[in-house]
Amino acid sequence: MEKICYTAFVAAFLIGGQALAADVQKLPQPDLTQPLPALMELLNARQSVRSFNKDKPIDEQTLSEILWTAFGVNKHGKRTIATARNEQNMKVFVLREDGIWFYNAADNQLEKISEENAIPFTAEKQAFVNNAPLHLIYTSSDMHLGHNHAGSAYQNVYLYATAKGLATVIRGLVNFEELHRALKLNKDEFVIVHQPIGYAE
Ligand SMILES: Cc1cc2nc3c(=O)[nH]c(=O)nc-3n(C[C@H](O)[C@H](O)[C@H](O)COP(=O)(O)O)c2cc1C
């Protein structure tokens, strides 16, 4: 497995209209040739799971593949999901205890935008969520079509999770205001849904 390197990223990058210093976590290349159960089998087995083992983390290879499945760049130079007018304007954020990260699919890396642990803002109404080691937040600025993009992405992740024995559930019960602030979203951007991922207890 390719080794993850954490490098201090001294340059500033632009996200949400704000220049921020950040750390970068390079991701290993997703393994696109691994044998997985067939699509019909996965669709038949897919379900929401609301139990997470807080002591069983997700390794970097799996993390990379989850993110690629959700919104990675495919062999056509497009995304793993269809997007309206090919605008590809959804943003996927990763929440972990070590902070908030933006998924830069083109560079296959995570870019830290905050040290804040924002997981509690996803879990106010369902405490089991706190046990998941990985949390995806789907955001958009497209009021009309952004939800469709999130739906495509979270279904991809459901299917990958099913194939890999991971637990996940898509969720709308989050503190939208606090997440909007913590993710440093622009006024025209909004949080759509939250997807915790981990291994079931
Ligand atoms: C847009 C959306 C929002 C959801 N929000 C929540 C949620 O906040 N909490 C939760 O436990 N499940 C949530 N769910 C999961 C549904 O409860 C679940 O998909 C449904 O009960 C069917 O179960 P299944 O996914 O196992 O087929 C949500 C599902 C969707 C599609």
The ligand as an SDF file (V2000), in Angstrom:
LIG
                    3D

 31 33  0  0  0  0  0  0  0  0999 V2000
  -32.1050   11.9730    2.3380 C   0  0  0  0  0  0  0  0  0  0  0  0
  -32.0630   10.9500    3.4450 C   0  0  0  0  0  0  0  0  0  0  0  0
  -31.8830   11.3630    4.7600 C   0  0  0  0  0  0  0  0  0  0  0  0
  -31.7900   10.4230    5.7930 C   0  0  0  0  0  0  0  0  0  0  0  0
  -31.5570   10.8580    7.0600 N   0  0  0  0  0  0  0  0  0  0  0  0
  -31.3750    9.9400    8.0360 C   0  0  0  0  0  0  0  0  0  0  0  0
  -31.0170   10.3520    9.3440 C   0  0  0  0  0  0  0  0  0  0  0  0
  -30.8690   11.5400    9.6400 O   0  0  0  0  0  0  0  0  0  0  0  0
  -30.8150    9.4070   10.2800 N   0  0  0  0  0  0  0  0  0  0  0  0
  -30.9420    8.0610   10.0040 C   0  0  0  0  0  0  0  0  0  0  0  0
  -30.7420    7.2560   10.8910 O   0  0  0  0  0  0  0  0  0  0  0  0
  -31.2700    7.6410    8.7650 N   0  0  0  0  0  0  0  0  0  0  0  0
  -31.4820    8.5390    7.7730 C   0  0  0  0  0  0  0  0  0  0  0  0
  -31.7590    8.1300    6.5070 N   0  0  0  0  0  0  0  0  0  0  0  0
  -31.7560    6.6760    6.2000 C   0  0  0  0  0  0  0  0  0  0  0  0
  -33.1580    6.1200    6.0310 C   0  0  0  0  0  0  0  0  0  0  0  0
  -33.8070    6.0860    7.2780 O   0  0  0  0  0  0  0  0  0  0  0  0
  -33.0230    4.7150    5.4250 C   0  0  0  0  0  0  0  0  0  0  0  0
  -32.4640    4.8140    4.1320 O   0  0  0  0  0  0  0  0  0  0  0  0
  -34.3810    4.0550    5.3520 C   0  0  0  0  0  0  0  0  0  0  0  0
  -34.8700    3.7480    6.6430 O   0  0  0  0  0  0  0  0  0  0  0  0
  -34.3540    2.7760    4.5150 C   0  0  0  0  0  0  0  0  0  0  0  0
  -33.3900    1.8800    5.0620 O   0  0  0  0  0  0  0  0  0  0  0  0
  -32.2230    1.2800    4.1580 P   0  0  0  0  0  0  0  0  0  0  0  0
  -31.3000    2.4180    3.8030 O   0  0  0  0  0  0  0  0  0  0  0  0
  -31.5530    0.2570    5.0410 O   0  0  0  0  0  0  0  0  0  0  0  0
  -32.8470    0.7040    2.9310 O   0  0  0  0  0  0  0  0  0  0  0  0
  -31.9120    9.0320    5.4840 C   0  0  0  0  0  0  0  0  0  0  0  0
  -32.1100    8.6380    4.1680 C   0  0  0  0  0  0  0  0  0  0  0  0
  -32.1740    9.5660    3.1540 C   0  0  0  0  0  0  0  0  0  0  0  0
  -32.3590    9.0850    1.7330 C   0  0  0  0  0  0  0  0  0  0  0  0
  1  2  1  0
  2  3  1  0
  2 30  2  0
  3  4  2  0
  4  5  1  0
  4 28  1  0
  5  6  2  0
  6  7  1  0
  6 13  1  0
  7  8  2  0
  7  9  1  0
  9 10  1  0
 10 11  2  0
 10 12  1  0
 12 13  2  0
 13 14  1  0
 14 15  1  0
 14 28  1  0
 15 16  1  0
 16 17  1  0
 16 18  1  0
 18 19  1  0
 18 20  1  0
 20 21  1  0
 20 22  1  0
 22 23  1  0
 23 24  1  0
 24 25  2  0
 24 26  1  0
 24 27  1  0
 28 29  2  0
 29 30  1  0
 30 31  1  0
M  END
$$$$
